[in-house]
Amino acid sequence: MQSQPVLAGSVPVPALDPRRWAVLAVLSGSLLIIAMDTTILNVAFPSLVADLRPGSVEQLWIIDSYALALSGLLITAGALGDRFGRKLLLITGFSIFALASLAAVLATAPWQLIAARALLGVGGAAIMPSTLSILRQVFSDARERAVAYAVWAAVFGGGMALGPVVGGLLVQSYGWHAAFLLNLPIAVLVIGLGLWLLPESRKPALGGWDWWGVGQSMTGMFALAAGIKQLGESGPASATAWSLLAASAVLLTVFVRRQLRREHPLLQVRLFANRSFSASAASLFLAMAGMGAVLFLLSQWFQYVQGYGPLEAGTRLLPAPVALIVTSLLVPTLMSRFPVRNLLGVGMLMMAAGLALPWAVQQFAVIGYPAFAVSLGILGCGVGTATTVASVTLMAATPPEEAGGAAAIEETSYELGAALGVAVLGSLAGALYRADLAGLRLGGADLHAVRESIGEAALVSGRLGGAEGAALLGKAAGAFTSGMTPAFLGGAVLALIAAVACWIMIPRDLRPTENSEH
């Protein structure tokens, strides 16, 4: 990009790319389907299982293969984009994503769908870092860049929350294949517009490609994501989960030490020495932990406790994405008036209030949807504020040539935060649910199934039928509700800790909307 002519002694003002807002529109559309793909399967899964009839292990792989591939490849993908071209990586990622979506639509056996989901994760890993790093290059004005990042955060967070709504509508009308078929026209459109509109950018290729670093980051991140998933599925007593987490700690420690020794690292881990960068990454992680747990648990509460269908359950989650999108778009204006740590702290405090509200209401009354709707709205405002401020701050603290690596760190925080929220807060809710069913009198197999999850309890209740089945479902529903709200309270405590950490770590007067390079 050429700089505009300036008078001698004046500060150069970077030229504004005339295509920058069209580029933002293309990248937002590309990000939307990636974000929705992380949650859309939640509502498509029951009809998918009825059609393909996968075994229990195959069901887990259908759910997890996307996130495992995505998490394992994000760091490598960010480095590939920085080195060989971010536009090239984005177009390649969407080509893979389109082919994988077609493979999922045509799948007739569980193993085919597992392979397609893993390939979708590969495509998603190539797309996600490219979107943020291209925005970093195209928007040369810091204030406009803050608006672009706000749109990015709104699209990503809103897309995750809208996934169940869109999925419910498609699955209810056209079957589970429609959840994947939706990706094809959008991918083709983004590829065409991307080839025309998107500029290419890369940093100078210095040093050889770090194959050892690639292997260490991929296996370490894969083990970390798999360990978190296993923790959520099997609980804290799972030896497999802790073995995977220990292996990831060793591999990622070796990876970090290697990167610190290299003159031209695969990932510039020294970015974490910047306290604003570290606090922003941690805020994104914890914000997604709270949002991921709430979407996961409330989706079950709406369907199994309240008896809603997929579309009805999805629409009742709408206060969160609506509040998130509106708040995200308002934040850039606030960032020009208030310091980062104030806004980030307020966002985390709103998150804490939204998460704690259902527990507080339950202490005085039987909780219903109105309380959860208010809670979702407050939570959405908090997450929208925190993630937007954190995204702007994190990328503002990053040199342009390291944009791909920083984007990979940001998106890893999103993915692993949501997974850890489901694992930790979901496990807490599950433990409290089982404790509340301690006195339940049922046969051995049925008792084990009911204690396993609210979904299994609903199946056993349907099989028993009559007054006995209704009484069992009522007992399980009460136990699930009683376990869910303290889990939300646990998330609120984490949000409060994050608010304090942000206040301590981030400089008092930091405003990253000012035009400066960091």
N, C-alpha and C positions, 0 to 999 in steps of 0.2 A: 504494500500500500504506500503511495507517495504522500509525503507531507506537503501541506500547503505552504506557499512562500510566506516568509515572515520578515519583519524589519530587523535590522541588526540590533542585537541586545535583547530582543523580546523572546518570550518562551514559545517554542514551536507548538502549534496546535495540530494534532493528527487529523488527516483528512477523514471525513465520514464516508463510509461505504454507502452508496445510494441504494444498494440492494439489501441493506442490513435487516429491515423489518420483514421483507419477503423471506430472507434466510431464517429469521426467527419463526415465521409461520410454518415453513417446511420442517424445521427441526422440532417444533412443538408437536406437529402431527406425527412425526416419527416416534417421538418419545411417548405419546399417548398410548399407542398400541403396545409398547413394551411395558408401560406401567399397568395397563389393564390386564396384560397377560399374566402378571404375577398373582392376580386374585380371581380372574374370570373362571378358572377351573373349579373354584369352590362350589359354584352352583351347577356346573356342567357334570360334576363327578358322579352323582347318583345315576343319571341316565346313561353315562358312559360305562359305568360298572355293569348295569343291567344289560347293555348291548354286547360288550366285549367279554364280560365275565372273567376278569383277572383275579388271580389268587391274592391272598393278603399281602404277600411280599411284592408281587407285581403292582398292586395298588400303591404301596409306599414308593416304589420306583417311579411310577407315573407322576406322582405328586412331586417328588424330590429331585428328579433328574434335571429339570430346568434350572432350579436354584443352585444345584451343585455345580453344573457346568458354568453357569453365569458367574458365580462367586469365584470359582477357581481360575477363570480366565481374565477377569477385569484388569488386574495389574499388568499382565502381559499385553492385553489389547491396548491399554493406554500407552505403553511404551512403543508398540508397533505403530500406532497413529502418529506419535511424536516423531518417529524415525522415518517412516515411509510415506506419510501423508494421511491427514485426518479425513479428508473427503474420500480418498480411496478406501480407507477402512470402513467408513459409514456405508458407502455403496456396496462394498463386499458383504458387510454385515446384513444389509437388507436383502441382498440376493440370497444369502443363506437362510434368512428368516422366512422369505417367501417360499423357498423350496421345502423347508421344514414344515411350514404350515400346510402346504399341499400334501406332504407325506402324512401328516396327522389326519387330514380329512379322508385320505384313502386307506388309512390303517384298518385292517380287519383282524388283527391279533394284538394282544397286549405288548409283546416285544417290539412290534413296529411302532406303536404309540410311544413307548419308552424311548426308543431311538430318536423319534421325531422331536420329542420334548427336549432331549439332551441337545439336539442340533439347534432347536430354538434358543436354548441357553447360549450356545456358541455365537449365534447371530446377535443376540441381545448384548453379549459382552463386547462385541465389536461396535455396536451402535451407541451404547450409553456414554462411554467416555468421549466419543467423537462429538456428540451434540454440545456438551459443555465447552470443550476445547475450541471448537469452531466459533462458538459465541464469544469466547475470550478474544479471539483474533479479529472477528468482524466488528465488534462494538468497541471502538477506540475511545469513546467518551465514557468516563467512569459512571456518570449519572445514568446515561442510557443503558450502560452495561448492567447496572443494578436493576433497572426495569426488566431487561432481558432475563436476568437470573430469577427475578420474581415470577415471570411468566413460566420459566422452566420449572421452578419449584411448585407452582400452582398446577401445572399440567401433570407433573409426576405424582404428587400427593393426591390430587383430585382423580387422576386416572386409576390409582390403586383402589381408592374408595368407590369409584364408579364401576369398577370391574364386575362386582356382583350384580349391580343393577342392569348393566348392558348384557351380561351373561344370562341373567334370569329371563330377560325379554327374548333373547335369541333362542335359548334352549327351550323355553316354553312354547315358542312358535315353530321352530325348525329342527330341534334336536341338538345333541352335543356337538355334531360336526360344525355347526354354524359358529361356535366359539373360535374355531381355528380358521374357518373360511373367511371370516371378517378381515383377517390379516392380509389376505392376498391383494385385493384392490388397493388398499392403503399402501402396501409395500411397493407395488408397481408404480403408483402415483409419486411416491417419495423418490424412488430411483430416477424417474424421468425428470422431475423438478430439480432433484439434487444435482444431476449431471449438468443441468442448464444454469442453475443459480449459485450453487455453493462454490466458494473459492477454495483452492488447495493451500494448505499450510503445513509446515513441518519444521523441526529444528535441525540444524546441521548434524549430520551423522558423524559422531566422533567415537573412535574406538570400535572394537569388534562387538558383535552381538553376544550377549551374555547368556549362553545356553544353560549353564549351571544355575544361574539366577532364575531363569524361566522355569526350570524343573523344580527348584526349591519353592518358588512362589506358588506355582500351580498345585503341587502336592500339599503344601502347607495350608493354602486357602481351602482346598478341597477337603482336607481333614478337619479344618475348623468348621466349615459349613456342615459337613456330615456329622460332626460331634454335636453341634447345636441341634440339628434336626433329630438326632438319636436321643438327645436329652429330652426333647419335647415329646417324642413318641413313646419312650420307655421309662421316663422318670429319672430322678437323681440316683437311683440305685443301679443304673445301667453301667456295667463294667466296660462295655463297648464304647459308650459315649465318652467316658473319662479317658479311655485309651486313645481314642481319636483326638480329643482335646490336648492330651499330653504330647502326642506325636506332632500336632500342629504347632504347639509351643516351641518344641525343639526345632522343627523345620523353619519356622518363621524367624526364630532367633538367629539361626545360621544364615538365613537370607538377609536379615538386617545387617548383621556383622559384615557380610560380604559386600553389600552395597556401600557401607561406610568406608570400606577400604578401596573401592574402585574410584578411579578418576572420573569415569563417565558411567554412572550407575544406571541400571535398568529403571529403578524408582528412586527419586531423590528423597530418601527418608529424613534428611536433615530439615525438610519442611516442618517436621513436628517440633523442631526447636523453637519455632515461632509460636508463642503461647496463644495468640489469636487463632492461628491455624488449628492447633490442637484442640482448643476449647470449641471451635466451630464443628470439627469432626465429631467430637464427643457429643455435642448437642444434637447433631443430626442422628447419631446412633441411638441416643436415648429417646428422642422424639419419635422415631420410627418404631422403637420397642413398645412405647405406649400405644401408638396408633395400631400397630400390627396385632397386639394382644386384644385390644378392644374390638377390632373388626372380626377377629377369629372367634372370640367368645360370644359376642353379641349375635353373630350370624347363627350360632347354634342355639342361643337363647330364643331368638325369634322363631326359628323353625321347629325346635323340639319342645320348648316350654310354652310358647304362644301358639304354635300350630300353623304358622304362616308358610306359604309356598316360597320357592326361590325368589320370584320377582317381588312378592310382598315384603319378604325379609330384606331384599336389597334396597327397596325404596325407603324403608324405615331407617336405613343408615345414612340417608341423604343429608341430614343436618351437618354431618362432619365434612364431606367434600365441598358443600356449598359454602360453609363458613371458611374452610381452608382456602378455597379459590379467591373469595372476596378479600380476605385478610392479606393473602400473599400479594395481591395487586395494589393494596394500599400501603404496604410496608416501604417501598422505595421513597415515597414522599416523607414518611416518618423518619427514615434514615438520614435525610438531609437536615433534620431538625434536632434529633436526639442521638446521643452516643450509642454505639453498638451494644455495649454491655447492659445498658438500661433496657433496650428493646429485647435483647436475647433473654435477659432475666425476667422481664414481664411475660414473654412468650412461654417460658418454662413454668412460671407461676400460674398462668392460665391453664396450662396442661395439667398441673397438679390439682387445680380446683375442679376441672372437668372430670378427672379420674377419681377424685375423692367424693364427689357429689353423690353417686349412687349409694355408696356405703353409708354416708351421713343420713340420707333419706331413709334407708332401710332400718336405721336405729329407732325411727319413730312411726313408720307406716309401712304398709305393703307396697313394694315398689312396682311401678308400671311404666308404660312407654313414655308418658310425659316427662318423667324424671330423666329417663335415658335420652330423650330427644334434646333436652336442655344440656345434659352432660356432653352429648356428641357435638352440639354447637359450640360450647366453650372449648372443648378439646380441639375442634377444628380450628378455632381462632388461635389457640396457643401453638398448635403444630404449624399452622400457616405462618405465623409471626416468626417462630424459632427457626424453621427450616429455611425461610427466605433470607433472614438476616445472616444465618450461618453460611448459606451458600455464597452470598455476596462477599462476606468477610473472608471465607476460605479461599475463594478464587482471587480476591484482591491481594491477598498475602502471597500469591504465587507468581513467580516470573513467567512471562508469556511462553518461554520455551519449555517450561515444565507443566504446561496446562493439561496435557494428557494424563500424566501421572497424578496430578491433583484431582482431576475429574474421576479417575479410577478410585482414588481414596474416598471421595465423596460418595460415589455410588455404592462402594463396598459398605460404607456406613449405613446407607439406606437398606441394602439387602440383608446384611447380617443383623442390623438393629431390629428389623421386623421379625426375622427368624428367632433371634434371642428373646424378644418379647413374648412370642408364642411359646417358646420352650420354657422360660423361667416362670412367667406369670401364668401361663397355661398349666404348667405342672403344679404350681401352688393352688390354683383353682381346682385341679383334679384331686389333689391330696385332701383338700377341705371337703370336696364333694364325697369322696370315699369315707372320710371320717364321720360325716353326717348320716351315712347309711349303715353305720356299724351294727345297729340292732335289727336290721332287715332280715326277715325270715323267708328264705326261698331255698329251692333245691340247689345243689352244688354248682352245676353248670350255669343255671340262670342267675344265681347270685354273683358268680364271677363276671358274667356278661354285664349285668346291671352296674356293678362297681367299676367296670372298665371305662364307660363313658355314658353320657346322656343319650347319645345316638343308639347305643346297644340297649339301654333301658327302654327306649321307645319301641324297639323291635320286640323285646321280650313282652312288653305291655300289650302290643298288638297281637302277639301270639296267644297270650292268656285270655284277652278279651273280657268283656263284662265288667262287673264291679271290681273284681280283683285286679284286672289290668288297669282300670282307671285309677284305682287307689295307688298302685305301684308307680304309675306315671306321675301322679300328683306328688308322691313322696320324693321321687327322683328329681322332679322339676324344682321343688323347694330346696333340695340339697344343692342342686346346681346353682340356683340363684344365690343361696347363702355362701357358696364357695367363690362365686364370680366377683362379688363386690369387694371382699377383702383383697383379692388379687389386684383389682383396680387400685385399691388404696396403696398396695405395694408399689405400683407404678407411679403413684403420686409422690411417694417418698423419694424415688429415684429422680423424678423431675425437680423436686426441691433441692436435692443434692447438686444436680446439674446447674440450677440457678445460682447457688452459692459459688460453685466452681467458676462459672462465667464471670461473676462479679469480681472474684479474686484475680483471675488469670488475664482478663482482657483489659488493656489500658483504658484509663478513665475517659479520655476524650477522643477515642478512635472513631473516625467516620470514613469508611472505605469508599464513599461516593465521590470523594475528591479526586481530581485527576492527578494520579501519581503512580509510579511504578514501584513495586515492592520487591 
